[in-house]
Amino acid sequence: MFCFCSLVCCSSRPSRAVPKKSFAILFHDSTLGRLGAECFFWRNNTKGKAMEICLKQPSILTQEEFDKIRLLVLEGGETDPNFIEDRLCCSALISFVIEEKQIIAVAILKVPDPLYRHRIFEQAQSPEIENMYNYELGYIFVLPDFRGKKISSKLCDLVCGTSSLYGTFATVRQNNNAMRRILEKNHFSITGTGYLNRKKTDYLLLYVRHGKGLLCCTS
């Protein structure tokens, strides 16, 4: 059985630019393994500026892109700064938005550590078989000046549409109704019950989405 995890985990640090091309169907041979770089543009109706959405594997990010995404994820405050570089390198797909050469938003399809995944499903008291969910949608962050324009929705739609064959989970603050609607639009559903986050400041909900007909690799 082909295991995507073994293909993308711990990829080397990015070092070169990838030519842009128009947005296209991203699946090849029913795997994500041949995905290179895909980009497309949309027009921001408010200011009339062109925004570019990119979807890349971490190994083909430029060094500049990698560094800017790392800082953006850290600004979101949802990860340990000591491990962010490794977690980005070991992610499956990174989607981000560029406006006027600035990366303003990011959403990442992560390959979670099995122990971390087990803790999440256990805390949520989920009846789901956790090994069926080998990917996590997370590190979703939009710079404050660009919020309210459905950018996070576009990013999540792109990542989720690309990875629809694969079982995926996500955690979200219980009071984050906007993100909950985005997940539900992308066929995620709540499993288990709410639980306190690591900082004991918010209740989280666990959402899962079944893969469409492809057996997931087990840990």
Residue frames as a rotation matrix with the C-alpha (Angstrom) as fourth column:
MET 1
0.576 0.817 0.000 0.00
0.817 -0.576 0.000 0.00
0.000 0.000 -1.000 0.00
PHE 2
-0.184 -0.625 0.759 1.38
0.556 -0.703 -0.444 3.39
0.811 0.340 0.477 -0.98
CYS 3
0.351 0.239 -0.905 1.98
0.917 -0.282 0.281 5.55
-0.187 -0.929 -0.319 2.06
PHE 4
0.598 -0.069 0.798 2.03
0.362 -0.866 -0.346 9.26
0.715 0.495 -0.493 1.41
CYS 5
0.972 -0.232 0.045 3.52
-0.142 -0.422 0.895 9.88
-0.189 -0.877 -0.443 4.85
SER 6
0.395 -0.883 0.255 6.75
0.555 0.450 0.700 8.19
-0.732 -0.135 0.668 3.86
LEU 7
0.208 -0.280 0.937 6.98
0.941 -0.205 -0.270 10.34
0.268 0.938 0.221 0.76
VAL 8
0.420 0.080 0.904 6.61
0.216 -0.976 -0.014 13.77
0.881 0.201 -0.427 2.28
CYS 9
0.970 -0.002 -0.243 7.81
0.239 -0.151 0.959 13.53
-0.039 -0.989 -0.146 5.87
CYS 10
0.448 -0.855 -0.263 11.04
0.186 -0.199 0.962 15.25
-0.875 -0.480 0.070 6.81
SER 11
0.738 -0.177 0.651 11.65
0.652 -0.059 -0.756 16.69
0.172 0.982 0.071 3.37
SER 12
-0.290 -0.948 -0.129 14.81
0.957 -0.287 -0.035 18.70
-0.004 -0.133 0.991 2.86
ARG 13
-0.084 0.197 -0.977 14.90
0.359 -0.908 -0.214 22.43
-0.930 -0.369 0.006 3.43
PRO 14
0.793 0.458 0.402 13.61
0.529 -0.192 -0.826 24.42
-0.301 0.868 -0.394 0.45
SER 15
-0.117 -0.938 -0.327 16.27
0.431 -0.344 0.834 25.90
-0.895 -0.043 0.444 -1.78
ARG 16
-0.942 -0.291 0.165 14.89
0.258 -0.317 0.913 26.84
-0.213 0.903 0.374 -5.19
ALA 17
-0.398 0.821 -0.408 12.02
-0.647 -0.567 -0.510 28.61
-0.650 0.061 0.757 -6.82
VAL 18
-0.533 0.338 0.776 9.36
0.571 0.820 0.035 26.76
-0.625 0.461 -0.630 -8.79
PRO 19
-0.980 0.178 0.091 7.84
-0.038 -0.611 0.791 28.20
0.196 0.771 0.606 -11.98
LYS 20
-0.479 0.877 0.035 4.24
-0.377 -0.170 -0.911 29.30
-0.793 -0.449 0.412 -11.62
LYS 21
-0.957 0.288 -0.035 1.52
0.073 0.353 0.933 27.66
0.281 0.890 -0.359 -13.65
SER 22
-0.359 0.896 0.260 -2.23
-0.753 -0.443 0.487 27.90
0.552 -0.021 0.834 -13.83
PHE 23
-0.374 0.309 0.874 -4.42
-0.758 0.441 -0.481 26.09
-0.535 -0.842 0.069 -11.34
ALA 24
-0.262 0.239 -0.935 -5.21
-0.714 0.604 0.354 22.54
0.650 0.760 0.013 -12.42
ILE 25
0.848 0.508 -0.152 -6.45
-0.321 0.720 0.616 19.22
0.422 -0.473 0.773 -11.10
LEU 26
0.196 -0.845 0.498 -3.96
-0.967 -0.251 -0.046 18.25
0.164 -0.473 -0.866 -8.43
PHE 27
0.407 -0.029 0.913 -4.38
-0.437 0.872 0.222 14.50
-0.802 -0.489 0.342 -8.14
HIS 28
0.091 -0.415 -0.905 -2.20
-0.940 0.266 -0.216 12.17
0.330 0.870 -0.366 -10.18
ASP 29
-0.345 -0.203 -0.916 -2.50
-0.161 0.975 -0.155 8.37
0.925 0.094 -0.369 -10.02
SER 30
0.607 0.756 -0.243 -4.73
0.148 0.193 0.970 8.68
0.781 -0.625 0.005 -6.94
THR 31
0.200 -0.560 -0.804 -1.88
0.979 0.086 0.184 10.00
-0.034 -0.824 0.566 -4.79
LEU 32
0.972 0.017 -0.233 -0.58
0.042 -0.994 0.101 13.35
-0.229 -0.108 -0.967 -3.70
GLY 33
0.408 -0.911 0.063 2.95
0.500 0.281 0.819 12.22
-0.764 -0.303 0.570 -4.36
ARG 34
-0.220 -0.536 0.815 3.42
0.974 -0.081 0.209 13.85
-0.046 0.840 0.540 -7.76
LEU 35
0.829 0.559 0.024 2.11
0.559 -0.829 0.010 17.24
0.026 0.005 -1.000 -6.77
GLY 36
-0.290 -0.921 0.260 4.57
0.866 -0.368 -0.338 19.97
0.408 0.127 0.904 -7.59
ALA 37
-0.772 0.092 -0.629 3.49
0.281 -0.838 -0.467 23.59
-0.570 -0.537 0.621 -7.29
GLU 38
-0.231 0.775 0.589 0.07
0.914 -0.034 0.404 24.90
0.333 0.631 -0.700 -8.25
CYS 39
-0.771 -0.022 -0.636 -0.93
0.315 -0.882 -0.352 28.56
-0.553 -0.472 0.687 -8.27
PHE 40
-0.193 0.654 0.732 -3.92
0.888 -0.201 0.413 30.60
0.417 0.730 -0.542 -9.36
PHE 41
-0.980 -0.184 0.073 -5.16
0.155 -0.943 -0.295 34.14
0.123 -0.277 0.953 -8.99
TRP 42
0.036 0.998 0.056 -8.35
0.976 -0.047 0.214 35.74
0.216 0.046 -0.975 -7.82
ARG 43
-0.492 -0.150 0.857 -9.36
0.239 -0.970 -0.033 39.38
0.837 0.189 0.514 -7.73
ASN 44
-0.643 0.253 -0.723 -10.10
0.723 -0.110 -0.682 41.00
-0.252 -0.961 -0.112 -4.39
ASN 45
0.023 0.771 0.637 -13.39
0.870 -0.329 0.368 42.79
0.493 0.545 -0.678 -5.03
THR 46
0.660 0.258 -0.705 -12.79
0.670 -0.627 0.397 45.31
-0.340 -0.735 -0.587 -2.25
LYS 47
0.283 -0.665 -0.691 -9.51
-0.131 -0.741 0.658 46.81
-0.950 -0.096 -0.297 -3.44
GLY 48
0.926 0.140 -0.349 -9.24
-0.356 0.025 -0.934 45.35
-0.122 0.990 0.073 -6.91
LYS 49
-0.021 -1.000 0.007 -5.87
-0.983 0.022 0.182 43.76
-0.182 -0.003 -0.983 -6.12
ALA 50
0.459 0.095 -0.884 -4.84
-0.465 0.873 -0.148 40.38
0.757 0.479 0.445 -7.44
MET 51
0.229 -0.362 0.904 -4.14
-0.881 0.318 0.350 37.78
-0.414 -0.876 -0.246 -4.77
GLU 52
-0.050 -0.355 -0.933 -2.21
-0.698 0.681 -0.222 34.63
0.714 0.640 -0.282 -5.56
ILE 53
0.636 0.229 0.737 -3.01
-0.690 0.596 0.410 31.34
-0.346 -0.770 0.537 -3.84
CYS 54
-0.143 -0.754 -0.641 -0.21
-0.818 0.454 -0.352 28.80
0.557 0.474 -0.682 -3.87
LEU 55
0.832 0.307 0.462 -0.26
-0.508 0.757 0.411 25.14
-0.224 -0.577 0.786 -2.92
LYS 56
0.208 -0.868 -0.452 3.11
-0.680 0.204 -0.705 23.46
0.703 0.454 -0.547 -2.50
GLN 57
0.757 -0.212 -0.618 4.90
0.516 0.774 0.367 20.64
0.400 -0.596 0.696 -0.81
PRO 58
0.899 -0.364 -0.244 7.41
-0.044 -0.630 0.775 22.00
-0.436 -0.686 -0.582 1.72
SER 59
0.149 -0.923 0.355 10.43
0.600 0.370 0.709 20.66
-0.786 0.107 0.609 -0.17
ILE 60
-0.211 -0.229 0.950 9.75
0.959 -0.238 0.155 22.98
0.191 0.944 0.269 -3.12
LEU 61
0.893 0.376 -0.247 9.16
0.430 -0.874 0.227 26.18
-0.130 -0.309 -0.942 -1.19
THR 62
0.245 -0.828 0.505 11.77
0.177 -0.474 -0.863 28.83
0.953 0.301 0.030 -1.74
GLN 63
-0.494 -0.492 -0.716 13.80
0.794 0.080 -0.603 29.72
0.354 -0.867 0.351 1.33
GLU 64
-0.939 0.179 0.292 12.09
-0.233 -0.959 -0.160 33.11
0.252 -0.219 0.943 1.44
GLU 65
-0.018 0.988 -0.153 8.64
-0.496 0.124 0.860 31.50
0.868 0.091 0.488 1.33
PHE 66
0.085 -0.004 -0.996 9.62
0.590 0.806 0.047 29.03
0.803 -0.592 0.071 4.05
ASP 67
-0.802 -0.488 -0.345 10.88
0.563 -0.423 -0.710 31.76
0.200 -0.763 0.614 6.37
LYS 68
-0.760 0.569 0.314 7.82
-0.533 -0.822 0.199 33.97
0.371 -0.016 0.928 5.87
ILE 69
0.179 0.843 -0.508 5.43
-0.247 0.538 0.806 31.06
0.952 -0.019 0.304 6.46
ARG 70
-0.246 -0.359 -0.900 7.31
0.747 0.522 -0.412 30.08
0.618 -0.774 0.140 9.60
LEU 71
-0.989 -0.145 -0.013 6.93
0.125 -0.797 -0.591 33.59
0.076 -0.586 0.807 11.01
LEU 72
-0.422 0.903 0.076 3.26
-0.671 -0.368 0.644 33.68
0.610 0.220 0.762 10.05
VAL 73
0.198 0.464 -0.863 2.54
0.218 0.838 0.500 30.37
0.956 -0.287 0.065 11.80
LEU 74
-0.575 -0.483 -0.661 4.40
0.748 0.016 -0.663 31.56
0.331 -0.876 0.352 14.89
GLU 75
-0.905 0.289 0.313 2.30
-0.330 -0.940 -0.086 34.73
0.269 -0.181 0.946 14.90
GLY 76
-0.014 0.950 -0.311 -0.76
-0.352 0.287 0.891 32.53
0.936 0.122 0.330 15.11
GLY 77
-0.328 -0.241 0.913 0.49
-0.914 -0.162 -0.371 31.35
0.237 -0.957 -0.168 18.50
GLU 78
0.682 0.711 0.172 -0.63
-0.731 0.670 0.132 27.74
-0.022 -0.216 0.976 18.16
THR 79
0.812 -0.436 -0.388 2.71
0.265 0.868 -0.421 25.91
0.520 0.239 0.820 18.07
ASP 80
0.702 -0.651 -0.287 5.98
0.340 -0.047 0.939 25.56
-0.626 -0.757 0.188 19.96
PRO 81
0.788 -0.426 -0.444 8.67
-0.605 -0.669 -0.433 27.79
-0.113 0.610 -0.785 18.37
ASN 82
-0.101 -0.906 0.412 11.28
-0.721 0.352 0.597 25.13
-0.686 -0.237 -0.688 19.11
PHE 83
-0.397 0.008 0.918 9.66
0.272 0.956 0.110 22.63
-0.876 0.294 -0.382 16.75
ILE 84
0.452 0.746 -0.490 8.09
-0.244 -0.424 -0.872 24.78
-0.858 0.514 -0.010 14.04
GLU 85
-0.113 -0.538 -0.835 10.77
-0.962 -0.150 0.228 24.21
-0.248 0.829 -0.501 11.38
ASP 86
-0.942 -0.233 0.242 10.60
-0.199 0.967 0.157 20.42
-0.270 0.100 -0.958 11.69
ARG 87
-0.260 0.929 0.263 6.81
0.337 0.342 -0.877 20.47
-0.905 -0.139 -0.402 11.64
LEU 88
0.412 0.355 -0.839 6.71
-0.600 -0.587 -0.543 22.59
-0.686 0.727 -0.029 8.52
CYS 89
-0.462 -0.683 -0.565 9.26
-0.882 0.292 0.370 20.39
-0.088 0.669 -0.738 6.75
CYS 90
-0.971 0.078 0.226 7.28
0.055 0.993 -0.109 17.28
-0.233 -0.094 -0.968 7.68
SER 91
-0.136 0.974 -0.183 3.91
-0.366 -0.221 -0.904 18.66
-0.921 -0.056 0.387 6.58
ALA 92
-0.108 0.195 0.975 2.13
0.704 0.707 -0.063 17.30
-0.701 0.680 -0.214 3.53
LEU 93
-0.047 0.178 0.983 0.89
0.872 -0.473 0.128 20.45
0.488 0.863 -0.133 1.79
ILE 94
-0.442 -0.096 -0.892 1.24
0.600 -0.770 -0.215 24.16
-0.666 -0.630 0.398 2.47
SER 95
0.098 0.555 0.826 -1.26
0.916 -0.374 0.142 26.61
0.388 0.743 -0.545 1.04
PHE 96
-0.287 -0.252 -0.924 -0.65
0.670 -0.742 -0.006 30.34
-0.684 -0.621 0.382 1.28
VAL 97
0.679 0.586 0.442 -1.82
0.734 -0.531 -0.424 33.65
-0.014 0.613 -0.790 -0.14
ILE 98
-0.493 -0.850 -0.189 0.42
0.787 -0.527 0.320 36.37
-0.372 0.009 0.928 -1.55
GLU 99
0.758 0.588 0.283 -0.61
0.652 -0.696 -0.302 39.97
0.019 0.413 -0.911 -2.06
GLU 100
0.831 -0.478 0.286 1.98
-0.330 -0.836 -0.439 42.46
0.449 0.271 -0.852 -3.33
LYS 101
0.011 -0.914 -0.405 4.85
-0.201 0.395 -0.897 40.09
0.980 0.091 -0.179 -2.50
GLN 102
-0.564 -0.122 0.817 3.63
-0.816 -0.069 -0.574 39.65
0.127 -0.990 -0.061 1.09
ILE 103
-0.606 0.394 -0.691 2.43
0.269 0.919 0.289 36.29
0.749 -0.011 -0.662 2.42
ILE 104
-0.549 0.481 0.684 -0.75
-0.695 -0.717 -0.054 37.23
0.464 -0.505 0.728 4.25
ALA 105
0.380 0.742 0.553 -2.35
-0.901 0.433 0.038 33.88
-0.212 -0.512 0.832 5.09
VAL 106
-0.642 -0.622 -0.450 -1.55
-0.675 0.736 -0.054 30.20
0.365 0.269 -0.892 5.45
ALA 107
0.540 0.672 0.506 -3.27
-0.802 0.594 0.067 26.82
-0.256 -0.442 0.860 5.92
ILE 108
-0.433 -0.859 -0.273 -1.35
-0.886 0.462 -0.050 23.58
0.169 0.220 -0.961 6.23
LEU 109
0.783 0.507 -0.361 -2.12
-0.447 0.862 0.239 19.88
0.432 -0.026 0.902 5.82
LYS 110
-0.026 -0.819 0.573 0.04
-0.999 0.004 -0.040 18.38
0.031 -0.573 -0.819 8.56
VAL 111
0.166 -0.025 -0.986 1.25
-0.076 0.996 -0.039 14.84
0.983 0.082 0.164 9.17
PRO 112
0.509 0.103 0.855 0.62
-0.774 -0.380 0.506 14.56
0.377 -0.919 -0.114 12.91
ASP 113
-0.705 -0.708 0.038 2.74
-0.603 0.571 -0.557 12.58
0.373 -0.416 -0.829 15.32
PRO 114
-0.228 0.669 -0.708 0.79
0.126 0.741 0.659 9.41
0.965 0.061 -0.253 16.30
LEU 115
-0.555 -0.004 -0.832 1.14
0.820 0.161 -0.549 10.13
0.136 -0.987 -0.086 20.02
TYR 116
-0.936 0.238 -0.259 -0.20
-0.185 -0.959 -0.216 13.66
-0.300 -0.154 0.941 19.56
ARG 117
-0.516 0.776 -0.363 -3.09
-0.538 0.037 0.842 12.33
0.667 0.630 0.398 17.46
HIS 118
-0.330 0.362 -0.872 -3.89
0.559 0.819 0.129 9.71
0.761 -0.445 -0.472 20.10
ARG 119
-0.802 -0.011 -0.598 -3.97
0.545 -0.424 -0.723 12.38
-0.245 -0.906 0.345 22.81
ILE 120
-0.844 0.507 -0.174 -6.36
-0.536 -0.803 0.260 14.54
-0.008 0.312 0.950 20.78
PHE 121
-0.283 0.770 -0.572 -8.80
-0.318 0.487 0.813 11.71
0.905 0.412 0.107 20.09
GLU 122
-0.420 0.076 -0.904 -8.59
0.741 0.604 -0.294 10.53
0.524 -0.793 -0.310 23.70
GLN 123
-0.928 0.053 -0.370 -9.23
0.209 -0.747 -0.632 13.99
-0.310 -0.663 0.681 25.14
ALA 124
-0.635 0.723 -0.273 -12.22
-0.757 -0.512 0.407 14.43
0.154 0.465 0.872 22.83
GLN 125
-0.458 0.422 0.783 -13.50
-0.279 0.768 -0.577 10.97
-0.844 -0.483 -0.234 23.83
SER 126
-0.061 0.387 -0.920 -13.98
-0.991 -0.133 0.010 10.24
-0.119 0.913 0.391 20.15
PRO 127
0.432 0.277 0.858 -15.31
-0.260 0.949 -0.176 6.81
-0.863 -0.148 0.482 19.13
GLU 128
0.852 -0.108 -0.512 -13.50
-0.515 0.002 -0.857 7.11
0.094 0.994 -0.054 15.77
ILE 129
0.690 -0.703 0.173 -10.58
0.659 0.709 0.251 4.85
-0.299 -0.060 0.952 14.83
GLU 130
0.633 -0.402 -0.662 -7.77
-0.184 -0.908 0.376 7.38
-0.752 -0.116 -0.649 15.00
ASN 131
-0.371 -0.857 0.357 -5.51
0.161 0.319 0.934 5.50
-0.915 0.404 0.019 12.56
MET 132
0.118 0.502 0.856 -7.98
0.960 0.162 -0.228 6.32
-0.253 0.849 -0.463 9.81
TYR 133
0.971 0.208 0.120 -7.00
0.227 -0.958 -0.177 10.00
0.079 0.199 -0.977 10.07
ASN 134
0.291 -0.956 -0.034 -3.38
0.930 0.275 0.243 10.42
-0.223 -0.102 0.969 9.08
TYR 135
-0.538 -0.431 0.725 -3.57
0.614 -0.789 -0.014 14.11
0.578 0.437 0.689 8.22
GLU 136
0.013 0.498 -0.867 -4.50
0.879 -0.419 -0.227 17.22
-0.477 -0.759 -0.443 10.15
LEU 137
0.159 0.118 0.980 -5.73
0.640 -0.768 -0.011 20.54
0.751 0.630 -0.197 8.78
GLY 138
0.589 0.022 -0.808 -4.15
0.764 -0.341 0.548 23.25
-0.263 -0.940 -0.218 10.88
TYR 139
-0.447 -0.778 -0.442 -1.91
0.644 -0.623 0.445 26.30
-0.621 -0.086 0.779 11.30
ILE 140
0.046 0.563 0.825 -4.66
0.915 -0.354 0.191 28.37
0.400 0.746 -0.532 9.68
PHE 141
-0.021 -0.140 -0.990 -3.82
0.673 -0.734 0.089 32.03
-0.739 -0.664 0.109 10.11
VAL 142
0.268 0.145 0.952 -4.66
0.824 -0.547 -0.148 35.28
0.500 0.824 -0.266 8.30
LEU 143
-0.806 -0.585 -0.090 -2.99
0.561 -0.705 -0.435 38.59
0.191 -0.401 0.896 9.12
PRO 144
-0.342 0.741 -0.578 -5.45
0.642 -0.266 -0.719 40.87
-0.687 -0.617 -0.385 10.97
ASP 145
-0.479 0.123 -0.869 -5.53
-0.395 -0.915 0.088 43.54
-0.784 0.385 0.487 8.24
PHE 146
-0.767 0.116 -0.631 -6.77
-0.597 0.231 0.768 40.97
0.235 0.966 -0.108 5.71
ARG 147
-0.874 0.477 0.093 -9.50
0.363 0.768 -0.528 39.26
-0.323 -0.427 -0.844 7.70
GLY 148
-0.110 0.943 -0.313 -13.16
-0.038 -0.319 -0.947 39.34
-0.993 -0.093 0.071 6.74
LYS 149
-0.060 0.017 -0.998 -12.44
-0.946 -0.321 0.052 38.57
-0.319 0.947 0.035 3.06
LYS 150
0.840 0.477 0.259 -13.01
-0.422 0.874 -0.241 34.79
-0.341 0.093 0.935 3.16
ILE 151
0.154 -0.874 -0.461 -9.32
-0.902 0.066 -0.426 34.13
0.403 0.482 -0.778 2.60
SER 152
-0.602 -0.375 0.705 -9.15
-0.688 0.691 -0.220 31.30
-0.405 -0.617 -0.675 5.14
SER 153
0.375 0.815 0.442 -12.17
-0.317 0.561 -0.765 29.73
-0.871 0.146 0.469 3.46
LYS 154
0.780 -0.129 -0.612 -10.44
-0.612 0.042 -0.790 29.77
0.128 0.991 -0.046 0.07
LEU 155
-0.286 -0.958 0.020 -7.27
-0.922 0.269 -0.280 28.28
0.263 -0.099 -0.960 1.54
CYS 156
-0.462 0.157 0.873 -9.12
-0.509 0.759 -0.406 25.49
-0.726 -0.632 -0.271 3.32
ASP 157
0.681 0.730 -0.055 -11.23
-0.421 0.329 -0.845 24.74
-0.599 0.599 0.531 0.26
LEU 158
0.452 -0.590 -0.669 -8.06
-0.799 0.067 -0.598 24.30
0.397 0.805 -0.441 -1.79
VAL 159
-0.609 -0.730 0.312 -6.30
-0.790 0.520 -0.324 22.06
0.074 -0.444 -0.893 0.73
CYS 160
-0.266 0.586 0.765 -9.40
-0.418 0.645 -0.639 19.99
-0.869 -0.490 0.073 1.45
GLY 161
0.734 0.547 -0.402 -10.29
-0.572 0.181 -0.800 19.61
-0.365 0.817 0.446 -2.21
THR 162
0.113 -0.809 -0.577 -6.80
-0.866 0.204 -0.457 18.37
0.487 0.551 -0.677 -2.96
SER 163
-0.826 -0.548 0.130 -6.70
-0.517 0.645 -0.562 15.87
0.224 -0.532 -0.817 -0.10
SER 164
0.006 0.970 0.241 -10.29
-0.998 -0.009 0.062 14.61
0.062 -0.241 0.969 -0.23
LEU 165
0.323 0.080 -0.943 -9.22
-0.313 0.949 -0.027 10.96
0.893 0.304 0.332 -0.61
TYR 166
-0.485 -0.726 -0.487 -7.50
0.273 0.404 -0.873 10.99
0.831 -0.557 0.002 2.76
GLY 167
0.502 0.630 -0.593 -8.90
0.739 0.044 0.672 10.84
0.450 -0.775 -0.443 6.28
THR 168
-0.509 -0.627 0.589 -8.24
0.293 -0.770 -0.567 14.19
0.809 -0.116 0.576 7.95
PHE 169
0.303 0.604 -0.737 -8.98
0.943 -0.079 0.323 15.76
0.137 -0.793 -0.593 11.31
ALA 170
-0.378 -0.368 0.850 -8.91
0.203 -0.928 -0.311 19.31
0.903 0.055 0.425 12.66
THR 171
-0.189 0.318 -0.929 -9.35
0.978 -0.021 -0.207 20.98
-0.085 -0.948 -0.307 16.02
VAL 172
-0.373 0.175 0.911 -11.07
0.292 -0.910 0.294 24.31
0.881 0.375 0.288 16.46
ARG 173
-0.996 0.086 0.026 -12.04
-0.058 -0.408 -0.911 26.56
-0.068 -0.909 0.411 19.36
GLN 174
-0.499 0.866 0.040 -15.63
0.821 0.487 -0.297 25.92
-0.277 -0.115 -0.954 20.37
ASN 175
0.270 0.633 -0.725 -16.53
0.392 -0.760 -0.518 29.59
-0.880 -0.144 -0.453 19.94
ASN 176
-0.652 -0.534 -0.538 -14.87
-0.307 -0.464 0.831 29.97
-0.694 0.707 0.138 16.50
ASN 177
0.244 0.904 0.352 -18.07
0.064 0.347 -0.936 29.77
-0.968 0.251 0.027 14.51
ALA 178
0.527 -0.077 -0.846 -16.50
-0.790 -0.411 -0.455 31.00
-0.313 0.908 -0.278 11.27
MET 179
-0.546 -0.797 -0.259 -13.92
-0.837 0.528 0.142 28.20
0.024 0.295 -0.955 11.20
ARG 180
-0.550 0.422 0.721 -16.53
-0.065 0.839 -0.541 25.64
-0.833 -0.344 -0.434 12.19
ARG 181
0.573 0.784 -0.240 -18.61
-0.273 -0.094 -0.958 26.66
-0.773 0.614 0.160 9.17
ILE 182
0.151 -0.611 -0.777 -15.57
-0.989 -0.090 -0.121 26.31
0.004 0.787 -0.618 6.90
LEU 183
-0.811 -0.475 0.342 -14.91
-0.510 0.860 -0.012 22.80
-0.289 -0.184 -0.940 8.19
GLU 184
-0.184 0.834 0.520 -18.54
0.061 0.538 -0.841 21.76
-0.981 -0.123 -0.150 7.85
LYS 185
0.585 0.340 -0.737 -18.64
-0.650 -0.346 -0.676 23.12
-0.485 0.874 0.019 4.30
ASN 186
-0.124 -0.741 -0.660 -15.68
-0.930 0.319 -0.184 20.84
0.347 0.590 -0.729 3.56
HIS 187
0.441 0.518 -0.733 -17.52
-0.360 0.850 0.385 17.77
0.822 0.094 0.561 4.93
PHE 188
-0.791 -0.590 -0.160 -15.96
-0.030 0.298 -0.954 17.67
0.611 -0.750 -0.253 8.40
SER 189
0.403 0.914 0.042 -18.18
-0.123 0.008 0.992 16.67
0.907 -0.405 0.116 11.31
ILE 190
-0.018 -0.364 0.931 -17.79
-0.953 -0.276 -0.126 16.84
0.303 -0.889 -0.342 15.08
THR 191
0.257 0.072 -0.964 -16.76
0.126 0.986 0.108 13.71
0.958 -0.149 0.244 16.92
GLY 192
-0.382 -0.403 -0.832 -16.64
0.823 0.262 -0.505 13.26
0.421 -0.877 0.231 20.68
THR 193
0.722 0.604 -0.337 -17.01
0.689 -0.589 0.422 16.15
0.056 -0.537 -0.842 23.12
GLY 194
0.639 -0.460 0.617 -15.32
-0.185 -0.870 -0.457 19.47
0.747 0.178 -0.641 23.78
TYR 195
0.569 -0.538 -0.622 -12.12
0.820 0.428 0.380 19.52
0.062 -0.726 0.685 25.84
LEU 196
0.860 -0.281 -0.427 -9.77
-0.067 -0.890 0.451 22.13
-0.507 -0.359 -0.784 27.30
ASN 197
0.760 -0.650 -0.026 -6.73
-0.051 -0.019 -0.999 23.15
0.648 0.760 -0.048 25.29
ARG 198
0.122 -0.827 -0.548 -3.18
0.745 0.442 -0.500 22.83
0.656 -0.347 0.670 26.57
LYS 199
-0.758 -0.442 0.479 -3.19
0.113 -0.813 -0.571 26.35
0.642 -0.379 0.667 28.04
LYS 200
-0.497 0.670 -0.552 -6.55
0.862 0.307 -0.403 25.71
-0.100 -0.676 -0.730 29.77
THR 201
-0.816 0.139 -0.562 -7.95
-0.075 -0.988 -0.137 28.87
-0.574 -0.070 0.816 28.16
ASP 202
-0.271 0.717 -0.642 -10.40
-0.960 -0.248 0.129 27.54
-0.067 0.652 0.756 25.56
TYR 203
0.113 0.377 0.919 -12.57
-0.149 0.921 -0.360 24.54
-0.982 -0.096 0.161 24.83
LEU 204
-0.649 -0.399 -0.647 -11.71
-0.709 0.008 0.706 22.75
-0.277 0.917 -0.288 21.60
LEU 205
0.555 0.774 0.304 -13.79
-0.493 0.601 -0.630 20.58
-0.670 0.199 0.715 19.31
LEU 206
-0.616 -0.711 0.339 -12.46
-0.174 0.542 0.822 17.69
-0.768 0.448 -0.457 17.23
TYR 207
0.494 0.704 -0.510 -13.68
-0.685 -0.046 -0.727 17.52
-0.535 0.709 0.460 13.62
VAL 208
-0.466 -0.617 0.635 -13.04
-0.010 0.721 0.693 14.59
-0.885 0.316 -0.342 11.27
ARG 209
0.352 0.513 -0.783 -13.54
-0.867 -0.137 -0.479 13.97
-0.353 0.847 0.396 7.57
HIS 210
0.409 -0.143 0.901 -13.51
0.110 0.988 0.107 10.46
-0.906 0.056 0.420 6.12
GLY 211
-0.656 -0.648 -0.386 -11.36
-0.403 -0.132 0.906 9.75
-0.638 0.750 -0.175 3.08
LYS 212
0.349 0.822 -0.450 -13.21
-0.813 0.027 -0.581 9.05
-0.466 0.569 0.678 -0.16
GLY 213
0.952 0.265 -0.154 -12.52
-0.307 0.814 -0.494 5.42
-0.005 0.517 0.856 -0.89
LEU 214
0.237 -0.928 -0.287 -8.76
-0.295 0.213 -0.931 5.25
0.926 0.305 -0.223 -0.23
LEU 215
0.750 -0.036 -0.661 -7.45
0.566 0.551 0.613 3.12
0.342 -0.834 0.434 2.59
CYS 216
0.727 -0.513 0.456 -5.34
-0.595 -0.802 0.047 5.17
0.342 -0.306 -0.889 4.96
CYS 217
-0.070 -0.814 -0.576 -1.91
0.018 0.577 -0.817 4.01
0.997 -0.067 -0.026 6.08
THR 218
0.915 0.354 -0.192 -1.71
0.165 0.107 0.981 2.89
0.367 -0.929 0.040 9.67
SER 219
0.439 -0.767 0.468 0.96
-0.817 -0.557 -0.147 3.93
0.373 -0.318 -0.872 12.08
